[in-house]
Amino acid sequence: MSESRDFCPQCGDPVAERAEPRPGEPREADAVLCDGCYFEDFDLIDAPDRVQVTLCGRCGAVHRGNRWVDLGAVDYTDVAIDAVSEALSIHINAEDIEWGVEPEQVDETTIRMHCTFSGVVRGTPISEQLVVPVRIAKEVCDRCGRIAGGYFASILQIRAEDRPVRPEEASEAIEIAESYVAKKEQDGDREAFITTVDRSNEAGPNVKLSTNKLGQATANRITDRFGGTVHDYPTLVTEDGDGNEVYRVTFVARLPKYTPGDVIVPEDDEGPVLVTSAHDRLKGKRLLSGERYEASHEDGTTPDVEKIGRLDDAVDTTVVTVEDEHAVQILDPETYEAKTVSRPDYFEPDDTVPVLKHGTNVYILPEETV
């Protein structure tokens, strides 16, 4: 770089000629200084005397700015490095910056970050070392505070029409709710959490959730799985700071009266039906023939039928002989007498077959589960 005709105002030495700033760019005040005077007061890095990191002692979230960020922090060193990197300022004229850090754990709440920086300024390689203490402070984040305080905005009631919810239905419905909420949490929704799950109600479980939106979405997913309907019942609880009404909503996911696995007898004189679906309208298999059954649109999932059992009630009995394409002789599972029954098209000849007995009638059930 050639010398210019300018001289350093501090020491009087000639100042190397530098490129003129582009149009519209301000001229740097220190540009008139020679390299010796320029680097005399030059700081490559501007760092605070101390950095404080606030973590939630319950979930490990980190407080940044005016919000909490889910990191699930366990290793405080990584959090400290991130905090220091955000707190540092690198001189605007520095190029090709590289830096490294060696953490020193002083105690449970203090980490010294030994930082080494290098870069190029005015074509001159320059390096700098500094130590930044990081203090770890623990608080309870707003989300964990609400959970600990039992906060909830919606109640999800899992019920069934004209019957109690079966244990297996209750368990699966709760699993659906927990999986959905966990997915929302993983996606970064800090408003999503389940406050309590109450299985003690004989009619069905109750789930308290953090938001009304979460209650609605969870109820919809449960009825998507089992069929049924969702009803909501809002209750005014308070007003917010702007005078807006705040409602707590009870969502009722009501499961169908008849569900897959039920054995029903419609009023069409064509014999019992094993229910295979309860979405929109009841569907199933005829136990006498194996033909498809489907309720009318008007009847939906609640046609006028008699329930005579469930697939769970099936017992195995011995096949005596296959008489023809319409009849099979089996042993009555209670009296062990030979009995001729209808042969449905799903029947596969074997030594034993699952059956359901109702009164004096015995019906062959499908081998596969619903």
C-alpha positions in Angstrom: 0.0 0.0 0.0 1.6 3.3 -1.1 2.0 6.3 1.2 -0.4 9.2 0.8 0.4 12.9 1.3 -1.6 12.8 4.6 0.0 12.6 8.0 -1.3 11.1 11.2 -2.8 13.9 13.4 -1.5 12.1 16.5 2.1 11.2 15.7 2.8 13.0 12.5 3.9 9.9 10.5 2.7 9.5 7.0 -0.6 7.6 6.6 -0.9 4.8 4.1 -3.2 5.6 1.2 -6.6 4.0 1.5 -9.5 3.4 -0.8 -12.1 6.1 -0.8 -15.5 5.1 0.6 -18.2 4.3 -2.0 -20.7 7.1 -2.7 -23.1 7.4 0.2 -20.8 5.6 2.7 -19.5 7.7 5.6 -15.8 8.2 6.0 -14.5 6.4 9.1 -13.2 8.9 11.7 -10.1 6.7 12.5 -9.2 6.5 8.8 -6.8 9.5 9.2 -4.7 7.6 11.8 -1.6 5.6 11.0 -1.6 1.9 11.8 0.4 2.4 14.9 -2.0 4.9 16.5 -5.0 3.1 15.1 -4.1 -0.2 16.8 -3.0 1.5 20.0 -6.6 1.9 21.2 -8.1 -0.8 18.9 -10.4 -3.5 20.4 -11.2 -6.4 18.2 -14.0 -7.6 20.5 -16.4 -5.7 22.7 -17.6 -8.0 25.5 -19.6 -7.3 28.7 -18.0 -7.8 32.1 -20.4 -10.6 32.8 -23.1 -12.6 31.1 -26.1 -13.9 32.9 -28.1 -16.8 31.6 -31.6 -17.5 33.1 -32.8 -21.1 33.0 -36.0 -22.7 34.1 -35.1 -25.1 36.9 -38.0 -27.4 35.9 -37.9 -27.8 32.1 -34.5 -26.3 31.1 -36.0 -23.5 29.0 -33.7 -20.5 28.5 -35.0 -16.9 29.0 -34.0 -14.8 26.0 -35.2 -11.2 25.6 -38.8 -11.2 26.8 -39.6 -14.9 26.2 -38.7 -18.4 27.1 -37.2 -20.7 24.6 -37.4 -24.5 24.9 -33.9 -26.0 24.9 -34.3 -28.7 27.6 -30.9 -27.5 28.8 -28.9 -30.1 30.8 -25.4 -29.1 29.8 -25.1 -25.5 30.9 -21.8 -25.2 29.0 -23.4 -25.2 25.6 -26.0 -22.6 26.8 -23.2 -20.5 28.2 -21.3 -20.6 24.9 -24.4 -19.5 23.0 -25.0 -16.7 25.4 -21.5 -15.4 25.1 -21.5 -15.5 21.3 -24.7 -13.4 21.3 -23.3 -10.9 23.8 -20.0 -10.2 21.9 -19.6 -7.5 19.3 -16.9 -7.8 16.6 -15.3 -4.7 15.2 -16.9 -3.7 11.9 -13.5 -3.5 10.1 -12.4 -7.0 11.1 -12.4 -9.7 8.4 -11.8 -13.5 8.4 -12.8 -13.8 12.0 -12.1 -17.1 13.8 -12.7 -17.8 17.5 -12.5 -20.6 20.0 -13.5 -21.0 23.6 -12.5 -23.1 26.5 -15.1 -23.2 29.3 -14.0 -23.4 33.0 -16.6 -24.6 35.4 -16.0 -22.6 38.6 -19.0 -23.8 40.5 -22.6 -24.9 39.9 -23.7 -21.4 38.8 -20.5 -19.9 37.3 -18.6 -20.7 34.1 -15.5 -18.8 32.9 -15.4 -18.6 29.2 -11.7 -18.3 28.0 -12.1 -16.9 24.5 -9.5 -16.5 21.7 -10.2 -14.4 18.6 -8.2 -13.7 15.5 -8.9 -11.7 12.4 -7.5 -9.3 9.8 -7.8 -5.5 10.1 -6.2 -3.1 7.6 -4.5 -6.1 6.1 -2.8 -6.9 9.4 -3.5 -10.2 11.3 -4.6 -9.5 14.9 -5.6 -11.7 17.8 -7.2 -11.0 21.2 -7.9 -13.1 24.3 -10.5 -12.4 27.0 -12.3 -14.1 29.8 -16.1 -13.7 30.1 -17.7 -15.0 33.3 -21.2 -16.5 32.8 -23.6 -16.7 35.7 -26.3 -19.3 35.6 -29.5 -18.2 37.3 -32.5 -20.5 37.8 -36.2 -19.4 37.8 -39.5 -21.1 37.0 -40.7 -20.3 33.5 -44.2 -19.0 32.9 -45.3 -22.4 31.4 -44.0 -24.5 34.3 -45.5 -21.9 36.7 -48.9 -22.4 35.2 -48.6 -26.2 35.2 -47.6 -26.1 38.9 -50.5 -23.9 39.7 -53.0 -26.2 38.0 -53.9 -23.8 35.2 -56.2 -25.0 32.5 -58.4 -23.4 29.8 -60.4 -26.3 28.6 -61.8 -29.6 29.8 -62.0 -32.6 27.6 -64.7 -35.1 28.6 -64.5 -38.5 26.9 -68.0 -40.1 27.1 -70.0 -42.6 25.2 -73.7 -42.6 24.2 -75.9 -44.6 26.6 -73.0 -46.6 28.0 -69.8 -46.1 30.0 -66.5 -45.7 28.1 -64.7 -49.0 28.0 -61.2 -49.2 29.6 -59.4 -49.8 26.3 -61.2 -46.9 24.7 -60.3 -44.6 27.6 -56.6 -45.7 27.5 -56.4 -45.1 23.7 -58.2 -41.8 23.9 -55.8 -40.5 26.5 -52.9 -41.7 24.5 -54.2 -39.8 21.5 -54.4 -36.6 23.6 -51.0 -37.1 25.1 -49.4 -37.8 21.8 -51.0 -34.8 20.1 -49.9 -32.5 22.9 -46.4 -33.9 23.0 -46.1 -33.2 19.2 -47.2 -29.6 19.7 -44.6 -29.2 22.4 -41.9 -30.7 20.1 -43.0 -28.2 17.5 -42.2 -25.3 19.9 -45.7 -24.5 21.2 -45.0 -23.5 24.8 -48.7 -22.9 25.4 -49.4 -26.7 24.9 -49.6 -28.9 27.9 -51.9 -31.3 29.8 -52.6 -30.2 33.4 -54.3 -33.4 34.7 -55.8 -36.6 33.5 -58.6 -37.9 35.7 -59.6 -41.6 35.2 -61.8 -41.8 38.3 -65.1 -40.9 36.6 -67.2 -44.0 35.9 -68.7 -42.5 32.7 -65.3 -41.8 31.2 -62.0 -39.9 31.8 -61.6 -36.1 32.0 -58.5 -34.3 30.7 -57.6 -30.7 31.5 -55.7 -28.8 28.8 -53.9 -25.5 28.6 -55.9 -23.9 25.7 -59.3 -24.1 24.2 -57.8 -24.7 20.7 -55.9 -27.7 22.1 -59.1 -29.1 23.7 -61.0 -28.8 20.4 -58.3 -30.4 18.3 -57.8 -33.3 20.7 -61.5 -34.0 20.9 -61.7 -34.0 17.0 -58.8 -36.5 16.9 -60.5 -38.9 19.3 -63.8 -38.9 17.3 -61.8 -39.3 14.1 -60.5 -42.5 15.6 -63.6 -43.9 17.3 -66.4 -42.1 15.5 -69.0 -40.1 17.4 -69.5 -36.3 17.9 -67.9 -33.3 19.6 -69.9 -30.8 21.5 -68.6 -27.7 23.3 -70.0 -25.8 26.3 -68.3 -22.5 27.0 -68.3 -20.8 30.4 -67.4 -17.2 31.0 -64.7 -17.1 33.7 -63.1 -13.6 33.6 -62.1 -10.6 31.4 -58.5 -9.8 30.3 -56.7 -6.5 30.7 -58.3 -5.2 27.6 -61.9 -6.0 28.7 -62.2 -9.0 26.4 -64.3 -11.9 27.8 -62.3 -15.1 28.6 -64.1 -18.4 28.3 -63.3 -21.8 29.7 -64.7 -24.5 27.3 -65.7 -28.0 28.1 -65.5 -30.3 25.1 -67.4 -33.6 25.1 -66.1 -36.2 22.8 -69.0 -38.6 22.7 -68.2 -42.0 21.3 -70.9 -44.1 19.5 -73.3 -46.3 21.3 -72.1 -49.3 19.2 -68.5 -49.9 18.3 -66.4 -52.3 16.3 -66.5 -55.7 18.0 -70.1 -55.4 19.1 -72.6 -58.0 18.0 -76.0 -56.6 17.3 -79.3 -57.9 15.9 -81.1 -55.4 13.5 -84.8 -55.5 12.9 -84.5 -56.8 9.4 -84.8 -60.5 10.2 -81.5 -61.3 8.6 -79.7 -62.3 11.8 -76.9 -60.8 13.9 -74.2 -58.4 12.7 -70.6 -58.0 13.9 -70.0 -54.3 13.9 -66.8 -53.3 12.0 -67.2 -49.5 11.8 -69.2 -46.8 13.6 -68.2 -43.7 11.6 -71.2 -41.8 10.1 -73.3 -44.9 10.1 -73.0 -48.5 11.4 -71.3 -51.1 9.2 -70.5 -54.7 9.8 -70.7 -58.4 8.7 -73.7 -60.7 8.8 -72.9 -63.7 11.0 -75.3 -66.0 9.1 -73.9 -65.3 5.6 -70.8 -63.1 5.9 -72.5 -60.5 3.7 -71.9 -56.8 4.3 -74.3 -54.8 6.6 -74.8 -51.0 6.5 -77.3 -49.0 8.4 -79.3 -46.3 6.5 -78.3 -42.7 6.4 -81.3 -41.9 8.6 -80.3 -44.3 11.3 -76.6 -43.4 11.2 -74.7 -45.0 14.1 -77.8 -45.6 16.2 -80.2 -47.9 14.3 -82.9 -49.7 16.3 -81.0 -52.9 17.2 -80.4 -55.3 20.1 -76.9 -55.8 21.3 -76.3 -59.5 22.2 -72.5 -59.6 22.9 -69.0 -58.6 21.8 -66.2 -60.2 19.9 -64.5 -60.5 23.3 -67.1 -62.9 24.4 -66.2 -65.5 21.7 -65.1 -69.0 22.8 -63.6 -71.7 20.7 -65.5 -74.8 19.9 -64.9 -78.0 17.9 -66.0 -78.3 14.3 -67.6 -81.7 13.9 -68.2 -81.7 10.1 -68.8 -79.4 7.2 -72.2 -80.4 5.9 -72.4 -78.3 2.8 -71.8 -74.8 1.5 -74.5 -73.4 3.8 -74.2 -75.4 7.0 -71.6 -76.6 9.5 -72.0 -79.0 12.4 -70.2 -77.8 15.6 -70.3 -78.6 19.3 -72.5 -76.4 21.5 -69.9 -74.6 23.7 -72.1 -75.1 26.8 -73.9 -78.4 26.3 -71.3 -80.0 24.0 -74.1 -81.4 21.8 -73.7 -81.5 18.1 -75.5 -78.5 16.5 -75.9 -77.5 12.9 -75.4 -73.8 12.3 -75.2 -71.4 9.3 -71.9 -71.3 7.4 -70.9 -67.7 6.7 -68.6 -67.1 3.7 -65.7 -66.1 6.0 -65.7 -69.6 7.6 -62.4 -71.6 7.0 -62.6 -75.3 7.7 -60.5 -76.1 10.8 -60.6 -78.2 13.9 -62.0 -75.3 16.0 -63.8 -72.1 15.3 -64.7 -69.0 17.5 -68.4 -68.8 18.3 -70.8 -66.6 20.2 -73.8 -68.2 21.9 -77.0 -66.2 22.5 -79.9 -68.1 24.0 -80.1 -71.4 22.1 -78.4 -70.0 19.0 -74.7 -70.3 18.2 -73.0 -68.0 15.6 -69.6 -68.5 14.0 -67.4 -65.4 14.3 -64.6 -64.3 12.0 -61.1 -65.5 12.9 -59.5 -62.1 12.4 -60.1 -59.2 14.9 -62.1 -56.2 13.9 
